[in-house]
Amino acid sequence: MTADFLLYGVINTLCVVLISPLFVSLVKKVKAWSQGRQGPSVFQTYYTLAKLLKKEVIYSPNTSWIMRITPWVCISAILVASLFVPLVVVTEPVGGIGNIILFLYLLVLARFFMALSGLDAGSAFGGMGSSREMSISAVIEPTTIIVFAALAFVFKSLNLIDMVTVAAAAGIPVSPTLILIGISLFIILIVETSRIPVDNPETHLELTMIHEGMILEQSGRNLALMELSAAIKQTLLMAVLINLLVPWGLATTLSFASIAVALCLFAAKGAILALVIGLFESSMAKMRFFRLPSLFMMAFFFSTLTIIIEVFS
């Protein structure tokens, strides 16, 4: 492992941890504005995480070791996955870092343990949330694989770092079919981050909650880790969409000036995407559970069409 890659890993991890709560707050702010409310501060998520880190962790007497290790497994898996998606600087990949298949497995690992922890406490809400999450996963994961397979066909690579490097060198979308994949990636982003019309991350209503149901039994530092891992996951999926479609400003050298400029540009592009997500959520109603596959099929259709075009072009 080279010194450049180690430096890339430190920079990428710090950037994703520091900026992820901001995007979460921005989405909430936009939704509040669209509803005629002032909404929370854009730094509210930082305040919430800091408060939770100071609170005591309480476990139900019904829980096992699953509940205790889940927050650490989730944050570890997501932080390792963050090495696969360049945010502000690109470098030569080392080993399997950047591999699409491994990246998806890391996301699935975090989801699997989160669902297990929802069941572990023995509460009705947690079991219901885990059941719904796994039902949705059974449908969306094949679609996610097809979406990333379409990316592999377009860029002729299975490595995300190589894809971003090619996109950064081109400066513009390397293929018109990336527009179709962009729509699919946006749908994957909405589904994977449990947002309307799939789920409402701000509700605790029995009939609607999925993600929140699985973490109801978490508290204190553990809840902070779960919330932070969810925020980082959202940022990583946003980064895939942003840095493949609009890769302008990505740093290609590990200099302070280029990285600072790239971070500012990524924050600006991420803020625009957060604005789009907030407006999209505000314009949609939550879909009935059994109508969700129709949304997933849109992403599946565009990605399959992309693969067909790339194969026969």
Secondary structure as a PSIPRED ss2 file (coil, helix, strand):
# PSIPRED VFORMAT (PSIPRED V4.0)

   1 M C   1.000  0.000  0.000
   2 T C   1.000  0.000  0.000
   3 A H   0.000  1.000  0.000
   4 D H   0.000  1.000  0.000
   5 F H   0.000  1.000  0.000
   6 L H   0.000  1.000  0.000
   7 L H   0.000  1.000  0.000
   8 Y H   0.000  1.000  0.000
   9 G H   0.000  1.000  0.000
  10 V H   0.000  1.000  0.000
  11 I H   0.000  1.000  0.000
  12 N H   0.000  1.000  0.000
  13 T H   0.000  1.000  0.000
  14 L H   0.000  1.000  0.000
  15 C H   0.000  1.000  0.000
  16 V H   0.000  1.000  0.000
  17 V H   0.000  1.000  0.000
  18 L H   0.000  1.000  0.000
  19 I H   0.000  1.000  0.000
  20 S H   0.000  1.000  0.000
  21 P H   0.000  1.000  0.000
  22 L H   0.000  1.000  0.000
  23 F H   0.000  1.000  0.000
  24 V H   0.000  1.000  0.000
  25 S H   0.000  1.000  0.000
  26 L H   0.000  1.000  0.000
  27 V H   0.000  1.000  0.000
  28 K H   0.000  1.000  0.000
  29 K H   0.000  1.000  0.000
  30 V H   0.000  1.000  0.000
  31 K H   0.000  1.000  0.000
  32 A H   0.000  1.000  0.000
  33 W H   0.000  1.000  0.000
  34 S H   0.000  1.000  0.000
  35 Q C   1.000  0.000  0.000
  36 G C   1.000  0.000  0.000
  37 R C   1.000  0.000  0.000
  38 Q C   1.000  0.000  0.000
  39 G C   1.000  0.000  0.000
  40 P C   1.000  0.000  0.000
  41 S C   1.000  0.000  0.000
  42 V C   1.000  0.000  0.000
  43 F C   1.000  0.000  0.000
  44 Q H   0.000  1.000  0.000
  45 T H   0.000  1.000  0.000
  46 Y H   0.000  1.000  0.000
  47 Y H   0.000  1.000  0.000
  48 T H   0.000  1.000  0.000
  49 L H   0.000  1.000  0.000
  50 A H   0.000  1.000  0.000
  51 K H   0.000  1.000  0.000
  52 L H   0.000  1.000  0.000
  53 L H   0.000  1.000  0.000
  54 K H   0.000  1.000  0.000
  55 K C   1.000  0.000  0.000
  56 E C   1.000  0.000  0.000
  57 V C   1.000  0.000  0.000
  58 I C   1.000  0.000  0.000
  59 Y C   1.000  0.000  0.000
  60 S C   1.000  0.000  0.000
  61 P C   1.000  0.000  0.000
  62 N C   1.000  0.000  0.000
  63 T C   1.000  0.000  0.000
  64 S C   1.000  0.000  0.000
  65 W H   0.000  1.000  0.000
  66 I H   0.000  1.000  0.000
  67 M H   0.000  1.000  0.000
  68 R H   0.000  1.000  0.000
  69 I H   0.000  1.000  0.000
  70 T H   0.000  1.000  0.000
  71 P H   0.000  1.000  0.000
  72 W H   0.000  1.000  0.000
  73 V H   0.000  1.000  0.000
  74 C H   0.000  1.000  0.000
  75 I H   0.000  1.000  0.000
  76 S H   0.000  1.000  0.000
  77 A H   0.000  1.000  0.000
  78 I H   0.000  1.000  0.000
  79 L H   0.000  1.000  0.000
  80 V H   0.000  1.000  0.000
  81 A H   0.000  1.000  0.000
  82 S H   0.000  1.000  0.000
  83 L C   1.000  0.000  0.000
  84 F C   1.000  0.000  0.000
  85 V C   1.000  0.000  0.000
  86 P C   1.000  0.000  0.000
  87 L C   1.000  0.000  0.000
  88 V C   1.000  0.000  0.000
  89 V E   0.000  0.000  1.000
  90 V C   1.000  0.000  0.000
  91 T C   1.000  0.000  0.000
  92 E C   1.000  0.000  0.000
  93 P C   1.000  0.000  0.000
  94 V C   1.000  0.000  0.000
  95 G C   1.000  0.000  0.000
  96 G C   1.000  0.000  0.000
  97 I C   1.000  0.000  0.000
  98 G C   1.000  0.000  0.000
  99 N E   0.000  0.000  1.000
 100 I H   0.000  1.000  0.000
 101 I H   0.000  1.000  0.000
 102 L H   0.000  1.000  0.000
 103 F H   0.000  1.000  0.000
 104 L H   0.000  1.000  0.000
 105 Y H   0.000  1.000  0.000
 106 L H   0.000  1.000  0.000
 107 L H   0.000  1.000  0.000
 108 V H   0.000  1.000  0.000
 109 L H   0.000  1.000  0.000
 110 A H   0.000  1.000  0.000
 111 R H   0.000  1.000  0.000
 112 F H   0.000  1.000  0.000
 113 F H   0.000  1.000  0.000
 114 M H   0.000  1.000  0.000
 115 A H   0.000  1.000  0.000
 116 L H   0.000  1.000  0.000
 117 S H   0.000  1.000  0.000
 118 G H   0.000  1.000  0.000
 119 L H   0.000  1.000  0.000
 120 D H   0.000  1.000  0.000
 121 A C   1.000  0.000  0.000
 122 G C   1.000  0.000  0.000
 123 S C   1.000  0.000  0.000
 124 A H   0.000  1.000  0.000
 125 F H   0.000  1.000  0.000
 126 G H   0.000  1.000  0.000
 127 G H   0.000  1.000  0.000
 128 M H   0.000  1.000  0.000
 129 G H   0.000  1.000  0.000
 130 S H   0.000  1.000  0.000
 131 S H   0.000  1.000  0.000
 132 R H   0.000  1.000  0.000
 133 E H   0.000  1.000  0.000
 134 M H   0.000  1.000  0.000
 135 S H   0.000  1.000  0.000
 136 I H   0.000  1.000  0.000
 137 S H   0.000  1.000  0.000
 138 A H   0.000  1.000  0.000
 139 V H   0.000  1.000  0.000
 140 I H   0.000  1.000  0.000
 141 E H   0.000  1.000  0.000
 142 P H   0.000  1.000  0.000
 143 T H   0.000  1.000  0.000
 144 T H   0.000  1.000  0.000
 145 I H   0.000  1.000  0.000
 146 I H   0.000  1.000  0.000
 147 V H   0.000  1.000  0.000
 148 F H   0.000  1.000  0.000
 149 A H   0.000  1.000  0.000
 150 A H   0.000  1.000  0.000
 151 L H   0.000  1.000  0.000
 152 A H   0.000  1.000  0.000
 153 F H   0.000  1.000  0.000
 154 V H   0.000  1.000  0.000
 155 F H   0.000  1.000  0.000
 156 K C   1.000  0.000  0.000
 157 S C   1.000  0.000  0.000
 158 L C   1.000  0.000  0.000
 159 N E   0.000  0.000  1.000
 160 L H   0.000  1.000  0.000
 161 I H   0.000  1.000  0.000
 162 D H   0.000  1.000  0.000
 163 M H   0.000  1.000  0.000
 164 V H   0.000  1.000  0.000
 165 T H   0.000  1.000  0.000
 166 V H   0.000  1.000  0.000
 167 A H   0.000  1.000  0.000
 168 A H   0.000  1.000  0.000
 169 A H   0.000  1.000  0.000
 170 A H   0.000  1.000  0.000
 171 G C   1.000  0.000  0.000
 172 I C   1.000  0.000  0.000
 173 P C   1.000  0.000  0.000
 174 V C   1.000  0.000  0.000
 175 S C   1.000  0.000  0.000
 176 P C   1.000  0.000  0.000
 177 T C   1.000  0.000  0.000
 178 L H   0.000  1.000  0.000
 179 I H   0.000  1.000  0.000
 180 L H   0.000  1.000  0.000
 181 I H   0.000  1.000  0.000
 182 G H   0.000  1.000  0.000
 183 I H   0.000  1.000  0.000
 184 S H   0.000  1.000  0.000
 185 L H   0.000  1.000  0.000
 186 F H   0.000  1.000  0.000
 187 I H   0.000  1.000  0.000
 188 I H   0.000  1.000  0.000
 189 L H   0.000  1.000  0.000
 190 I H   0.000  1.000  0.000
 191 V H   0.000  1.000  0.000
 192 E H   0.000  1.000  0.000
 193 T C   1.000  0.000  0.000
 194 S C   1.000  0.000  0.000
 195 R C   1.000  0.000  0.000
 196 I C   1.000  0.000  0.000
 197 P C   1.000  0.000  0.000
 198 V C   1.000  0.000  0.000
 199 D C   1.000  0.000  0.000
 200 N C   1.000  0.000  0.000
 201 P C   1.000  0.000  0.000
 202 E C   1.000  0.000  0.000
 203 T C   1.000  0.000  0.000
 204 H C   1.000  0.000  0.000
 205 L C   1.000  0.000  0.000
 206 E C   1.000  0.000  0.000
 207 L C   1.000  0.000  0.000
 208 T C   1.000  0.000  0.000
 209 M C   1.000  0.000  0.000
 210 I C   1.000  0.000  0.000
 211 H H   0.000  1.000  0.000
 212 E H   0.000  1.000  0.000
 213 G H   0.000  1.000  0.000
 214 M H   0.000  1.000  0.000
 215 I C   1.000  0.000  0.000
 216 L C   1.000  0.000  0.000
 217 E C   1.000  0.000  0.000
 218 Q C   1.000  0.000  0.000
 219 S C   1.000  0.000  0.000
 220 G H   0.000  1.000  0.000
 221 R H   0.000  1.000  0.000
 222 N H   0.000  1.000  0.000
 223 L H   0.000  1.000  0.000
 224 A H   0.000  1.000  0.000
 225 L H   0.000  1.000  0.000
 226 M H   0.000  1.000  0.000
 227 E H   0.000  1.000  0.000
 228 L H   0.000  1.000  0.000
 229 S H   0.000  1.000  0.000
 230 A H   0.000  1.000  0.000
 231 A H   0.000  1.000  0.000
 232 I H   0.000  1.000  0.000
 233 K H   0.000  1.000  0.000
 234 Q H   0.000  1.000  0.000
 235 T H   0.000  1.000  0.000
 236 L H   0.000  1.000  0.000
 237 L H   0.000  1.000  0.000
 238 M H   0.000  1.000  0.000
 239 A H   0.000  1.000  0.000
 240 V H   0.000  1.000  0.000
 241 L H   0.000  1.000  0.000
 242 I H   0.000  1.000  0.000
 243 N H   0.000  1.000  0.000
 244 L H   0.000  1.000  0.000
 245 L H   0.000  1.000  0.000
 246 V C   1.000  0.000  0.000
 247 P C   1.000  0.000  0.000
 248 W C   1.000  0.000  0.000
 249 G C   1.000  0.000  0.000
 250 L C   1.000  0.000  0.000
 251 A E   0.000  0.000  1.000
 252 T C   1.000  0.000  0.000
 253 T C   1.000  0.000  0.000
 254 L C   1.000  0.000  0.000
 255 S C   1.000  0.000  0.000
 256 F H   0.000  1.000  0.000
 257 A H   0.000  1.000  0.000
 258 S H   0.000  1.000  0.000
 259 I H   0.000  1.000  0.000
 260 A H   0.000  1.000  0.000
 261 V H   0.000  1.000  0.000
 262 A H   0.000  1.000  0.000
 263 L H   0.000  1.000  0.000
 264 C H   0.000  1.000  0.000
 265 L H   0.000  1.000  0.000
 266 F H   0.000  1.000  0.000
 267 A H   0.000  1.000  0.000
 268 A H   0.000  1.000  0.000
 269 K H   0.000  1.000  0.000
 270 G H   0.000  1.000  0.000
 271 A H   0.000  1.000  0.000
 272 I H   0.000  1.000  0.000
 273 L H   0.000  1.000  0.000
 274 A H   0.000  1.000  0.000
 275 L H   0.000  1.000  0.000
 276 V H   0.000  1.000  0.000
 277 I H   0.000  1.000  0.000
 278 G H   0.000  1.000  0.000
 279 L H   0.000  1.000  0.000
 280 F H   0.000  1.000  0.000
 281 E H   0.000  1.000  0.000
 282 S H   0.000  1.000  0.000
 283 S H   0.000  1.000  0.000
 284 M C   1.000  0.000  0.000
 285 A C   1.000  0.000  0.000
 286 K C   1.000  0.000  0.000
 287 M C   1.000  0.000  0.000
 288 R C   1.000  0.000  0.000
 289 F H   0.000  1.000  0.000
 290 F H   0.000  1.000  0.000
 291 R H   0.000  1.000  0.000
 292 L H   0.000  1.000  0.000
 293 P H   0.000  1.000  0.000
 294 S H   0.000  1.000  0.000
 295 L H   0.000  1.000  0.000
 296 F H   0.000  1.000  0.000
 297 M H   0.000  1.000  0.000
 298 M H   0.000  1.000  0.000
 299 A H   0.000  1.000  0.000
 300 F H   0.000  1.000  0.000
 301 F H   0.000  1.000  0.000
 302 F H   0.000  1.000  0.000
 303 S H   0.000  1.000  0.000
 304 T H   0.000  1.000  0.000
 305 L H   0.000  1.000  0.000
 306 T H   0.000  1.000  0.000
 307 I H   0.000  1.000  0.000
 308 I H   0.000  1.000  0.000
 309 I H   0.000  1.000  0.000
 310 E H   0.000  1.000  0.000
 311 V H   0.000  1.000  0.000
 312 F H   0.000  1.000  0.000
 313 S C   1.000  0.000  0.000
